[in-house]
Amino acid sequence: MGLLSSIKTQLRSRAWIYRGVLSLNRCLLPACKDAFWEGCRSLAWKLCFYLYSTAARRRNSWLYAYLANPRHGPPFRFFSVYQALRCGWPRFEGRIVLEDQGSPTVSTNSLLALGHIQQHAHQPHPIFWSRHVGSHLVSRSLALLTPEKELAIESIYGHSTRSDDPAVRYLKLPPPVTLTGNWTSLISRWVPNDGQVPNHSHWLLDALPRLALLKEFPADTHVIVPPKLAAYQRESLAMLGLTDDRLRPAPETHLLVENYYFSSPPSMIACYSPYAVRFLRETFLPHADVSYHGPKRFFISRRNVARNTGNVAELEHFFSRLGWGVIDLCELTFAQEIQLFAEAEAICGLWGSGLTNIIFCRPECAVVTMGHDYWTDGVLEWILQVVDITKYSVHLYPTDACRHWCVDLDVMKQQLKSVGLL
């Protein structure tokens, strides 16, 4: 990743090259990939169906055996676990916990409406679980695949994002590793087993809330987790009573599970989810480290140079002069992070994963954020609505052709004044 970051930084210093690469990467290459994979899927399914339906001898042919094998992709079709639970077919054990999570309030200038992800449109977003016998978990997202090569659409976050999931696009998988007993999984498109530490926002909103249904599974259910976890992520699992003997790091891309308990992703950052926020608050706030006392007002410092503002040092100096703390969240334990945000009076930061911790804030807290215009996201807005925080200010800054941007301190002062902090 260091080499890739270096290449990106070099490209961004040459605007005309960067714009060309960006256009190629966003337009032509995705179109070519879509055409290739959908062509493969259609051809494989139609050929397999033809061999099965025309003559019994063809069902025993090597070609049919090859195409029908879940190892050889891509998957034939998609099916909905939620709809199956509703109508009773395919028949399997499960329960719909919640049909609809409601909708956020959206105003004219809301980032929910202006943003690229459109979080307000991902409703209804039901919560459910299901039990699958002898099913496959495939690719880096370990998505749920039946022996008939049908992929559960909820395990790849729905039809709208299916083209981005590696489980939709694979040509060949290794022989499956068999897991006996009862299992559930936290691995998905947004929390993959690709050898990287899962992103903090996705860990909070995509992974952990899937364990809210763990109490409905057998007591000996083990949890499949990414092979590389940060210390705070292991700490969060321990807070749920999940010790190492119940966790199974899975670097594999093909598992055959005896009894798989699929817990639907309740949120994803692209979806308004009061269910996920309530679970996180009720579960983890009691585990806050009450012995830790951080600043009541603080600015969140970021290490990601590629996504940082150009004058971050000036910003940190500005807040230090105001008497605010400058916090690097990477230096805290998860219990300390929870305590820091639970006690906060005011928080300021650039858009990023660290601000997702406002889930643990009190309604009286004031939140000031800064973002850039090339990627707008309303995730903080819907979290603020669920937590009932009303003192909130956000300002979008223009970026140049290479996505460089800087925070205007005068604008920042106006933001602080608007929520009563200056």
N, C-alpha and C positions, 0 to 999 in steps of 0.2 A: 504493500500500500504506500510505502514511502516513495518508491519510484513513480507510481501513478500520480501521486500528489505533486511531485516535482515536475512531471510532464505537464499537468494541468496548469501549474503556476507559470511555467514557461510559455504555454500557449496563450494564457490570458494577458501576457505582456505584449503580444502581437495581435492587435484587434482584427485585422483582415483575415488572418489564418484562423483565429479562434471562431469568428462568425461562420466561416466556411465549414469548419469541422462540426460546429454546433448544428448547422442546417442539415448536413449529411447524416449526423447521428440521430436527429429528431424526425426526419422526414423519410429519406430514401431507404435507409437501412431497416427501420421498423416495417415499412411496407413490404420490402423483399422478404423479411423473416416471416411476416404474417402469411404471405402467399405460399411460401415453402411449407410451413407447418400445417396449414389448413389443407393444402393439397395432399400431403402425406397422410393426414388423418382420414380424409375422405376416401382416398384410394385404398388404404389398408382395411377400413371398415367394409367398404363395398366388395372388395375381393374376398374377405373372410366370410361375409354373408353369402356370397355367390357359391363358394366352396361348400359351405354348410348346407345350403338349400337345394343344390342340384343333384347330388348323389352321395350315398352313404360312404362309398369308397374314398371320396374326396375329403371327407371329414377326418380320415386317417392319414392323409398325405402330410408330408413334412412341411409343406407350405402353410397348410391350415394350422398345424401345431405351432409353427413359428409365429404366425400372425396372432394367434389366440393367446399366446404366452404373455402375461403381464410384464415380463422383462423387456419385451420388444415393443417399443412405443412408436408413435404417441398413443395415448388412450383413445378408445373408439368414440365414447360419448360422455355426456355429463348427466348427473342426476342430483336431485335435491333431497337431502336428508330431511329437511323441514317439511317439504311437501309429502314425503313418504310417511312421516309420522302423522300428518294430518289425515291422509286418505287411507292409511293402513297397508299400502303396498309400495315398494317391497316391504315385507313384514319383518320387523326387528324390534327388540326391546328399546324403550326410550321414553322421554317425557319432554313436552314443550313447557318450559318454565314461565316464559313471558312472550306474548305475541307482539307487543308493540312498546317501544320505549318512549314514545311521544316525540315531540319536535321542539327544537330551540326557537327562540324569538329572533327573527331576522329583520333588520331595518335596512333602509336604502343604502347606507354606506357601510353595512356590516361586512367584515372580512369573510363571514360565512358565505355571503352571496358573491363577493368580488373575488374570492380566492379561487385557486386552481382546483382544489379538491372537492368543493361544494358539499361540505359536511351535512348541511341541512337537508340534502336530497336523498340521503342513504337511510330512509325510513319507509315502512317499519323495519326494524332490525331485531328479529326474534332471538330468544335465548332458549337453547334446548341441549339435550344430550341423547346419545344413542349408543347401542352396543352392537358390535360387528364381529362375527366369528370368522377366523381365518382370512382376514383382510390384509392387503398390502399397504405399506406406507412407502411412498416413492419420492425420489429426487431430494434436493437440498431442503425442500419445504416439508418433506414427509407427509404429503397430502394423501388422503384416504382413497384407495383404489380397490374396487371389488375384483374378485377372480375373473369376472366377465369383462374386465378392462373399462369399467365405468367409473369416472372420477367424481367424487362428491364436490359439488360446486361450492358449498359453504367452507370446505377446507382450503379453498383457494380464493376466498373472499368475494365470491359471486361472479356473475358473467361479465360485469363491467371491467374487472381487472384480471380476467383469466389469462389474457395474452402475456402478462408479465410473470406468471408463475412458472418456475422450472418444471413442475409436475405435468404441465400441459405440453411441454416440448422436450421430449427425450427420445433418443433412438434406441438406446440399449442400456440396461441396468445390470449390475453384477448379480450373481445368485443371491437370493434373500438370506438374511440372518434371521433365524427363527427365535421368537420370544414367546415362551410359554407362560401361562398365567394371565393375570389381569393387568392391563396397561392403559394409560392415557398419555397425552403428549402436549408439550408447550411449543413445539417446533412448527413453524409456518413460513410463509413467504416473507414475512416481516421480522421473524425471529428464526433465521435459517441456521442450519448446522454447517456453515461454510468455513468454520475455523476462526471467525471473527467474534469478538465480544458483542452480544446483541445491543442495539441502540437503546438508550435509556427510556425514551418515550414509548417505544414499542414494547419494551419489557414491562413497563407499568400498565399500558393500556391494552396490549395484545396478548401478552403471556400470562401475567399473574391473575387477571380476572377469570381465566378459564378454569382456575382452581377453585372458584366459588362453588362449583358443583361436585367437588371431590367427595363431599360428605354423602352424596347419593350413590357413589360407587362402592364396591366391596372394600372392606378395610385393608385388604392386602394389595390394593391397586398401586402399582409403581408408576413413576412419572418419567417420561422420556424428555431429556433436556439437551440443549446445545452442548457440544463438547468443550466449549471454552466459555466460562462464566467469570464475570468480575466478582471480587470479594463481596461487594454489596448485594449482588444478585443471589449469591449463595446465602447471604445473611437474610435476605427477604424470604427465601424458601424455608430457612430454619425457623423463622417467625411463624410460618404456617405449620410447623411440626414435621417438616419434611427433612429428615436427616439423610446422610449420604447413602445409607442402605436402601432407601426407597427411590433414589434418583439413579437414572441410567443415562450417562452421556452417550449420545448417538452420533458418531461421525459418519455412519453408513448412509447410503442413499437408497437402500432397499431393505425393508424389514417385513417379515411375515409374522403377524401377531395373532396369538391364539384367541384372546378376548380383548378387543380394543374398544375402550369407552371414549367416544368422540365427544368432546366438549366444545360447543360452537364458540368461535371468537366473538365476544360480546361487544367489542368496540372497534378496534383498529383506530388509529388517530383520525381516519377519514369518516368516522361515524359518531354522531351525538349519542352518548351512552351514560345516562344517569346511573344505570345499573352498575357499570364498572367503577364509577367514581365512588358510589356509596360503598361498594365492597372494599375498595382500597382504604377509604377513610375508616370504616368500622373495623377492618382487620388490622391495619398497621398503626393507626394513631395510638392505641394502647401500648405499642412497643417503642414509642419515642424515648430517647435517652434523656431523662429529666435532669441528669447530672451535667449535661452539656448546656452552656449558655452562650449562644452566639449573639451577634449584633441584632438589634430589633429592626434596623434599617440597613439594607445592604445592596450592593451592586454585584451581579454575578459575572465573574471573569470567565473568559473562554480560552481554551487552548487551540481550537481549530482555526488555524491561520487562514485557510482557504475561504472560510465563511465569515471571518471576522471583519469588523469595520476597520477602515484605514487609520483611525485615530483612537484606538482602544486605550493606549497609554494615557492620552489626554483625558479620556473619559474617567479612567480609574483615579487620576489625580484630582479631577473635578469632584468626584464623590468623596474622596478622602478629605478634601478641604471642607466639605459639608459635615464631616463627622460620621459619614456612613462607613460601614465595613465593606471591604472588597473581598469576596468569597470565591475560592476555588472549590467547587463541590467535589472534585475528585479526591480531595484530601480528607473528606468526612466519611464516616461509616453511614450506613443506611439509617440507622436509628438516630444518628446526629442530624442527618438531612431532614428527617421527619420533624424532629424537635425544632430545628432552625426555622422551617417554614410554618410550623404550628404556632410559634411565638412571634412571627414577623408582624411588624406594623406597616412596613413599606418595602417593596421589592422593585428593583429596576434591572433590566437585562436585555440583551439582544435576543432575537428569536433563536430558539434552540432547545435541546432536550432538557436542560436544567430547569427551564421555566415550567415544565410539566409538573414539577413538585408543588405548584400552587394548589394542586388537589388537596394538600394537607393544611392549607391556610384557613384562617378564620374569616368570616364574612366582612369583618371590619378592616381587613388589610387593604392597602392601596397598591396597585400594580401598574408600573409604567414600562412599556416595551418599545423597542425600535426594530424595524424590519426594512426589507429592500423590496423594490417593485418588480423584480424579475421572478419572484416566487412568493405569492401571498397565501396564507394559510389561516383558517379560522379555528384551529384546534384550541387555542387558549381561550377564545371567545366562548365556545360552548362549555368548556370546563368552568370558566368564571360564572356562567349562568347557573350551572348545577351547584357550585359552592356558594352562590348568592353574593359574590363580590361585585359591588357596584362602582367603587372608585377605581376606574381603569382608564388608561390613556395609551393609545398606540399611534405611532407616526411612521409612515412609509417614506423611505428615502430613494431618490433616483439612482440608478446605477449606470455606469458607462458601458461601452461595448464589451469590455472585458469583465463586467460584473463587479467593478470596484465601487465602493461607496463609503461615505463618511457621515458621522453624526454631527449635526449643527448644535453647538452648545446653547445657543440662544433659543432654539426650538425646544431643546431639552428642558431649559428653565421654564418655558411656558407650559410644557407637559406637567412638570412637577407642581407648578402653581395651580393648574386646573384640577388637581386632586388634593389640594391643600397641603402640599409638602414644602412649599417655600413661602 
